[in-house]
Each structure stands twice: as C-alpha cells, then as structure tokens.
Amino acid sequence: MQTCEIAARAAGQVLRDKVGKVTAREKNRADLVTEADTLAQETVFSILRKAFPEHEFLGEETPGASAHSYRSDPNSLCWIVDPLDGTTNFVHQVPFFCVSIALAQGEDLLCGVVYNPITEEFFSAEKGQGAFLNGERIRVSEVEDASQSLVAVGFPTETHAETPDLVAFLKAVPIAQAIRRTGSTALNLAYVAAGRFDAMWGFSANAWDVAAGILLIREAGGTVLGPDGKPFSLKTPAFLTAANQKLLEGWLEIFSR
C-alpha cells in the first residue's frame, strides 16, 4: 500500500503539471488519449517495477490492452492501472479525473487507490482493512429504496440506442431520485464507497477502470455483482454495485423487466 500510494501521487503530479498543456488524439472515435496518459503510466510502472520486479502489470495504455486483457491468473500478482481515468475531462480541464491503481491475485483484490490530484482526495483500501478517504474511514450509504437513490452511470465512448448502459439509464431515469455522470468510472465507484452515490452500473467497463473502485466499495460495506446478478469478475468487468444488498436487489429487478 505504501508503494501504491507513492506511485499514485507521483502520477497525480504528472497530471497536475500537464493540465492545459497537452494535445489529445483519438484511439477510437471519441476515445481520447494524451501524452499525460502515457507519461503517468510510465511513472506508475517505474515505481512499482522497481519495488516488485516479479509482479505482472496491466495498464490502459499498455500496447494491445483490451477489455479482456486481464488473465485472472491465481498464481501471479498483477498491478492493474488506469493512469488517467477521465481523459476527456482532463483535456477540457474539468476537474473530475483520477489515477486508479489496484493489486490483484486472480480475482482477489488485495489493495487499491483512487486519487484525484486536483481535489487532493485520496481513496484507499486494503483487503480486510476497510476503506478510507484521506485517512478517514468511509462507509457506503444506508439508502435501500431505488426511488430514494442517487445513482451514477458511465457510457462507453461509442454509444447507440441499444447500448446496455443507455437502455438501463432510460429505465432508471423515471425511478431514481437523480442520476449523475461524472466522466470517470473510478471516481464514480469511489463516490459509492464514500456514500455520495448510492448505486452505479457499468456494462462496458475494463479491469483498469474498476479494480480499485470495486475493492473500495467492498471494504466500505457495499455490494458488487454482475448485471445478471452473478458474481463480479475482473475478466468481464460489467457490474452493478450498490450501497447494500437490498438496494442492489431493487435495481437488479428494475433492469430485468
């Protein structure tokens, strides 16, 4: 955890230094990347590899990385890194972006951090040790009724009328108290862990988007499942998460209609 924090804060400094000074290009339509993404990932990997040369590493900006890149090998330790989650926000100087780092052994998440270098909010969790925001313990909310819940949603870069995230959004709009989209999946998950959001879903996520946030929610007392109600998996990280089991079951029932 100490090394994880050092790496996240170092990458955060890179992002602060680069805000407003980068040129964006598209990896795919509307999927932006900048030199800040790659430099932040290099910074993280350099620190982690020096400390743990025997570990494996998966980052969003790793050449060839895709939604199914995580191998879930139970015999190896793998660092899962999103050096800049919320690149479009970063490019437009909207202060909702972060560094996300997690350590996993197979499907077992061991530690993770989500760090917003602009607000200086540092979310952290270790398996069995609870979840924290700037050193203070955090817990998920106690909201159990979907109609009273503030929920978060993220859409994939290429969204059309049949995209599952959008279909779920249209079902949720008349039911939820309100819906928010920050532009950062990792921050959305951290906000669920901190009790700011009551629930969230993502049917088109990647392991690097969610690994740290999922651990934060679990350690903050929340529940995470796949959108089909089955156990969540880092190999196919579509998910539905909520503050508690009752609220989660309520949203699962709504989405199944």
DRENDO-1510 file (C-alpha; in Angstrom, 1 decimal, always signed):
<recs>
REC; n; res; u; v; w
REC; 1; MET; +0.0; +0.0; +0.0 .
REC; 2; GLN; +2.9; +2.4; +0.7 .
REC; 3; THR; +4.3; +1.9; -2.7 .
REC; 4; CYS; +0.9; +2.1; -4.3 .
REC; 5; GLU; +0.3; +5.5; -2.7 .
REC; 6; ILE; +3.8; +6.7; -3.8 .
REC; 7; ALA; +3.1; +5.7; -7.4 .
REC; 8; ALA; -0.4; +7.2; -7.4 .
REC; 9; ARG; +0.7; +10.6; -6.0 .
REC; 10; ALA; +3.7; +10.7; -8.4 .
REC; 11; ALA; +1.3; +10.1; -11.4 .
REC; 12; GLY; -1.0; +12.7; -9.9 .
REC; 13; GLN; +1.8; +15.2; -10.0 .
REC; 14; VAL; +2.3; +14.4; -13.7 .
REC; 15; LEU; -1.3; +15.1; -14.4 .
REC; 16; ARG; -1.3; +18.4; -12.5 .
REC; 17; ASP; +1.7; +19.5; -14.4 .
REC; 18; LYS; +0.2; +18.6; -17.8 .
REC; 19; VAL; -3.3; +20.1; -17.3 .
REC; 20; GLY; -4.0; +22.6; -20.2 .
REC; 21; LYS; -0.7; +21.7; -21.8 .
REC; 22; VAL; -1.4; +18.6; -23.8 .
REC; 23; THR; -2.6; +17.6; -27.3 .
REC; 24; ALA; -5.3; +14.9; -27.5 .
REC; 25; ARG; -5.7; +12.3; -30.2 .
REC; 26; GLU; -8.4; +9.6; -30.7 .
REC; 27; LYS; -7.5; +6.0; -30.1 .
REC; 28; ASN; -11.0; +5.2; -31.3 .
REC; 29; ARG; -14.0; +7.5; -32.0 .
REC; 30; ALA; -14.4; +9.9; -29.0 .
REC; 31; ASP; -11.8; +7.8; -27.0 .
REC; 32; LEU; -9.1; +10.3; -26.2 .
REC; 33; VAL; -5.5; +9.8; -25.1 .
REC; 34; THR; -2.8; +12.3; -24.4 .
REC; 35; GLU; +0.9; +12.3; -23.6 .
REC; 36; ALA; -0.2; +12.8; -20.0 .
REC; 37; ASP; -1.8; +9.3; -20.0 .
REC; 38; THR; +1.3; +7.6; -21.2 .
REC; 39; LEU; +3.7; +9.6; -19.0 .
REC; 40; ALA; +1.6; +9.0; -15.9 .
REC; 41; GLN; +1.5; +5.2; -16.7 .
REC; 42; GLU; +5.3; +5.1; -17.2 .
REC; 43; THR; +5.7; +6.9; -13.8 .
REC; 44; VAL; +3.5; +4.3; -12.0 .
REC; 45; PHE; +5.1; +1.3; -13.7 .
REC; 46; SER; +8.6; +2.6; -13.0 .
REC; 47; ILE; +7.9; +2.9; -9.3 .
REC; 48; LEU; +6.0; -0.4; -9.0 .
REC; 49; ARG; +8.5; -2.4; -11.1 .
REC; 50; LYS; +11.4; -1.2; -9.0 .
REC; 51; ALA; +9.7; -2.4; -5.8 .
REC; 52; PHE; +8.1; -5.6; -7.3 .
REC; 53; PRO; +10.0; -6.8; -10.4 .
REC; 54; GLU; +8.5; -10.2; -10.1 .
REC; 55; HIS; +4.9; -8.9; -10.4 .
REC; 56; GLU; +2.8; -8.6; -13.6 .
REC; 57; PHE; +1.4; -5.3; -14.9 .
REC; 58; LEU; -1.6; -4.3; -16.9 .
REC; 59; GLY; -2.3; -0.7; -17.8 .
REC; 60; GLU; -4.9; +1.0; -20.0 .
REC; 61; GLU; -2.0; +2.4; -22.2 .
REC; 62; THR; -0.2; -0.9; -22.4 .
REC; 63; PRO; +0.1; -1.7; -26.2 .
REC; 64; GLY; -2.6; -4.2; -27.2 .
REC; 65; ALA; -4.6; -3.8; -23.9 .
REC; 66; SER; -8.3; -4.5; -24.4 .
REC; 67; ALA; -11.4; -5.2; -22.4 .
REC; 68; HIS; -10.4; -8.8; -22.0 .
REC; 69; SER; -6.7; -8.4; -21.2 .
REC; 70; TYR; -6.8; -9.4; -17.6 .
REC; 71; ARG; -5.9; -13.1; -17.3 .
REC; 72; SER; -7.1; -13.7; -13.7 .
REC; 73; ASP; -4.1; -16.0; -13.0 .
REC; 74; PRO; -4.4; -17.1; -9.4 .
REC; 75; ASN; -0.7; -17.9; -9.2 .
REC; 76; SER; +0.5; -14.4; -10.0 .
REC; 77; LEU; +0.2; -10.9; -8.6 .
REC; 78; CYS; -0.8; -8.2; -11.1 .
REC; 79; TRP; -1.0; -4.5; -10.8 .
REC; 80; ILE; -4.0; -3.0; -12.7 .
REC; 81; VAL; -3.5; +0.6; -13.6 .
REC; 82; ASP; -5.5; +3.4; -15.2 .
REC; 83; PRO; -3.1; +6.3; -15.2 .
REC; 84; LEU; -5.8; +8.8; -16.2 .
REC; 85; ASP; -9.4; +7.8; -15.8 .
REC; 86; GLY; -11.5; +10.7; -17.2 .
REC; 87; THR; -9.2; +11.8; -20.1 .
REC; 88; THR; -11.9; +13.8; -21.8 .
REC; 89; ASN; -12.5; +15.7; -18.6 .
REC; 90; PHE; -8.7; +16.2; -18.3 .
REC; 91; VAL; -8.5; +17.6; -21.9 .
REC; 92; HIS; -11.3; +20.0; -21.2 .
REC; 93; GLN; -9.9; +21.0; -17.8 .
REC; 94; VAL; -12.9; +19.6; -16.0 .
REC; 95; PRO; -11.6; +18.5; -12.5 .
REC; 96; PHE; -13.1; +15.1; -12.5 .
REC; 97; PHE; -10.2; +12.7; -13.4 .
REC; 98; CYS; -8.0; +10.4; -11.3 .
REC; 99; VAL; -5.3; +7.8; -11.1 .
REC; 100; SER; -6.5; +4.3; -10.3 .
REC; 101; ILE; -4.2; +1.5; -9.1 .
REC; 102; ALA; -5.0; -1.9; -7.7 .
REC; 103; LEU; -3.2; -5.1; -6.9 .
REC; 104; ALA; -4.9; -8.4; -7.7 .
REC; 105; GLN; -4.2; -12.1; -7.4 .
REC; 106; GLY; -6.6; -13.8; -9.7 .
REC; 107; GLU; -10.0; -12.4; -8.8 .
REC; 108; ASP; -8.8; -11.5; -5.3 .
REC; 109; LEU; -8.3; -7.7; -5.0 .
REC; 110; LEU; -5.7; -7.0; -2.3 .
REC; 111; CYS; -5.2; -3.2; -2.3 .
REC; 112; GLY; -6.3; -0.2; -4.3 .
REC; 113; VAL; -6.2; +3.5; -4.5 .
REC; 114; VAL; -8.2; +6.2; -6.5 .
REC; 115; TYR; -6.6; +9.6; -6.4 .
REC; 116; ASN; -7.9; +12.9; -7.8 .
REC; 117; PRO; -4.9; +15.2; -7.9 .
REC; 118; ILE; -7.0; +18.3; -8.3 .
REC; 119; THR; -9.2; +17.9; -5.3 .
REC; 120; GLU; -6.5; +16.0; -3.4 .
REC; 121; GLU; -8.9; +13.3; -2.5 .
REC; 122; PHE; -7.1; +10.0; -1.9 .
REC; 123; PHE; -9.3; +7.0; -1.6 .
REC; 124; SER; -7.6; +3.8; -0.4 .
REC; 125; ALA; -8.4; +0.2; +0.7 .
REC; 126; GLU; -6.7; -3.0; +1.7 .
REC; 127; LYS; -8.5; -6.3; +1.8 .
REC; 128; GLY; -10.0; -6.8; +5.2 .
REC; 129; GLN; -8.8; -3.4; +6.5 .
REC; 130; GLY; -11.6; -1.1; +5.5 .
REC; 131; ALA; -11.8; +1.8; +3.1 .
REC; 132; PHE; -10.5; +5.4; +3.7 .
REC; 133; LEU; -10.6; +8.9; +2.2 .
REC; 134; ASN; -7.6; +10.9; +3.2 .
REC; 135; GLY; -7.1; +8.6; +6.2 .
REC; 136; GLU; -10.7; +8.8; +7.5 .
REC; 137; ARG; -12.8; +5.7; +7.4 .
REC; 138; ILE; -15.7; +5.8; +4.8 .
REC; 139; ARG; -18.9; +3.7; +4.5 .
REC; 140; VAL; -21.5; +3.3; +1.8 .
REC; 141; SER; -24.8; +4.9; +2.3 .
REC; 142; GLU; -27.8; +3.3; +4.0 .
REC; 143; VAL; -30.4; +4.0; +1.3 .
REC; 144; GLU; -32.4; +0.9; +0.5 .
REC; 145; ASP; -35.1; +2.3; -1.8 .
REC; 146; ALA; -34.3; +2.7; -5.5 .
REC; 147; SER; -36.6; +5.7; -5.7 .
REC; 148; GLN; -34.6; +7.5; -3.0 .
REC; 149; SER; -31.2; +6.7; -4.5 .
REC; 150; LEU; -28.7; +9.0; -6.3 .
REC; 151; VAL; -27.1; +6.8; -8.9 .
REC; 152; ALA; -24.2; +7.2; -11.3 .
REC; 153; VAL; -23.8; +5.9; -14.8 .
REC; 154; GLY; -21.0; +5.8; -17.4 .
REC; 155; PHE; -21.4; +5.3; -21.1 .
REC; 156; PRO; -18.9; +3.7; -23.5 .
REC; 157; THR; -17.3; +6.0; -26.0 .
REC; 158; GLU; -19.3; +4.6; -28.8 .
REC; 159; THR; -22.9; +4.6; -27.6 .
REC; 160; HIS; -26.0; +3.8; -29.7 .
REC; 161; ALA; -29.7; +3.2; -28.9 .
REC; 162; GLU; -29.2; -0.5; -28.0 .
REC; 163; THR; -26.1; +0.1; -25.7 .
REC; 164; PRO; -26.9; -1.7; -22.4 .
REC; 165; ASP; -25.7; +1.2; -20.3 .
REC; 166; LEU; -28.1; +3.5; -22.2 .
REC; 167; VAL; -31.0; +1.1; -22.0 .
REC; 168; ALA; -30.5; +0.8; -18.3 .
REC; 169; PHE; -30.3; +4.6; -18.0 .
REC; 170; LEU; -33.6; +5.1; -19.7 .
REC; 171; LYS; -35.2; +2.5; -17.3 .
REC; 172; ALA; -33.6; +4.3; -14.3 .
REC; 173; VAL; -34.5; +7.9; -15.1 .
REC; 174; PRO; -38.1; +7.8; -14.0 .
REC; 175; ILE; -37.3; +5.8; -10.9 .
REC; 176; ALA; -34.1; +7.1; -9.3 .
REC; 177; GLN; -34.1; +10.3; -7.2 .
REC; 178; ALA; -31.5; +11.6; -9.6 .
REC; 179; ILE; -28.7; +10.3; -11.9 .
REC; 180; ARG; -25.2; +11.7; -12.4 .
REC; 181; ARG; -22.4; +11.1; -14.9 .
REC; 182; THR; -19.0; +12.4; -13.8 .
REC; 183; GLY; -17.0; +11.1; -16.8 .
REC; 184; SER; -14.8; +8.9; -14.6 .
REC; 185; THR; -15.8; +5.3; -13.7 .
REC; 186; ALA; -13.2; +5.1; -11.0 .
REC; 187; LEU; -14.4; +8.2; -9.3 .
REC; 188; ASN; -18.0; +7.1; -9.5 .
REC; 189; LEU; -17.0; +3.9; -7.7 .
REC; 190; ALA; -15.1; +5.8; -5.1 .
REC; 191; TYR; -18.1; +8.0; -4.5 .
REC; 192; VAL; -20.3; +5.0; -3.9 .
REC; 193; ALA; -17.8; +3.8; -1.3 .
REC; 194; ALA; -17.9; +7.2; +0.4 .
REC; 195; GLY; -21.7; +7.2; +0.5 .
REC; 196; ARG; -22.0; +10.1; -2.0 .
REC; 197; PHE; -23.7; +7.9; -4.7 .
REC; 198; ASP; -26.0; +5.1; -3.6 .
REC; 199; ALA; -25.6; +2.9; -6.7 .
REC; 200; MET; -23.8; +2.6; -10.1 .
REC; 201; TRP; -23.7; +0.4; -13.1 .
REC; 202; GLY; -21.3; -0.1; -15.9 .
REC; 203; PHE; -21.9; -2.8; -18.6 .
REC; 204; SER; -18.9; -1.8; -20.8 .
REC; 205; ALA; -16.1; -1.3; -18.3 .
REC; 206; ASN; -12.4; -2.5; -18.3 .
REC; 207; ALA; -10.5; -4.1; -15.5 .
REC; 208; TRP; -8.3; -0.9; -15.1 .
REC; 209; ASP; -11.5; +1.2; -14.8 .
REC; 210; VAL; -12.9; -0.7; -11.9 .
REC; 211; ALA; -10.4; -2.8; -9.9 .
REC; 212; ALA; -9.5; -0.2; -7.3 .
REC; 213; GLY; -13.1; +1.1; -7.0 .
REC; 214; ILE; -14.6; -2.4; -6.6 .
REC; 215; LEU; -12.3; -3.0; -3.6 .
REC; 216; LEU; -13.1; +0.4; -2.1 .
REC; 217; ILE; -16.9; -0.5; -2.2 .
REC; 218; ARG; -16.4; -3.9; -0.7 .
REC; 219; GLU; -14.3; -2.6; +2.1 .
REC; 220; ALA; -16.8; +0.2; +2.7 .
REC; 221; GLY; -19.6; -2.3; +3.2 .
REC; 222; GLY; -21.1; -2.2; -0.2 .
REC; 223; THR; -22.2; -5.0; -2.6 .
REC; 224; VAL; -21.0; -5.7; -6.2 .
REC; 225; LEU; -22.4; -8.1; -8.7 .
REC; 226; GLY; -22.5; -8.6; -12.4 .
REC; 227; PRO; -25.5; -7.0; -14.1 .
REC; 228; ASP; -27.0; -10.5; -14.4 .
REC; 229; GLY; -26.9; -11.0; -10.6 .
REC; 230; LYS; -23.9; -13.4; -10.8 .
REC; 231; PRO; -20.5; -12.8; -9.1 .
REC; 232; PHE; -18.4; -9.9; -10.5 .
REC; 233; SER; -15.3; -10.9; -12.5 .
REC; 234; LEU; -12.3; -8.8; -13.5 .
REC; 235; LYS; -12.1; -10.8; -16.7 .
REC; 236; THR; -15.5; -9.4; -17.9 .
REC; 237; PRO; -16.0; -6.4; -15.6 .
REC; 238; ALA; -19.5; -5.5; -16.3 .
REC; 239; PHE; -21.1; -4.7; -13.0 .
REC; 240; LEU; -23.9; -3.3; -10.9 .
REC; 241; THR; -23.0; -2.0; -7.5 .
REC; 242; ALA; -24.9; -0.5; -4.6 .
REC; 243; ALA; -24.6; +0.6; -1.0 .
REC; 244; ASN; -26.3; -2.5; +0.3 .
REC; 245; GLN; -27.8; -5.8; -0.8 .
REC; 246; LYS; -31.4; -4.6; -0.6 .
REC; 247; LEU; -30.8; -1.6; -2.9 .
REC; 248; LEU; -28.8; -3.8; -5.3 .
REC; 249; GLU; -31.6; -6.3; -5.5 .
REC; 250; GLY; -34.1; -3.5; -6.2 .
REC; 251; TRP; -32.0; -2.3; -9.2 .
REC; 252; LEU; -31.5; -5.8; -10.5 .
REC; 253; GLU; -35.2; -6.3; -10.5 .
REC; 254; ILE; -35.8; -3.0; -12.3 .
REC; 255; PHE; -33.2; -3.8; -15.0 .
REC; 256; SER; -34.6; -7.3; -15.5 .
REC; 257; ARG; -38.0; -6.0; -16.6 .
</recs>
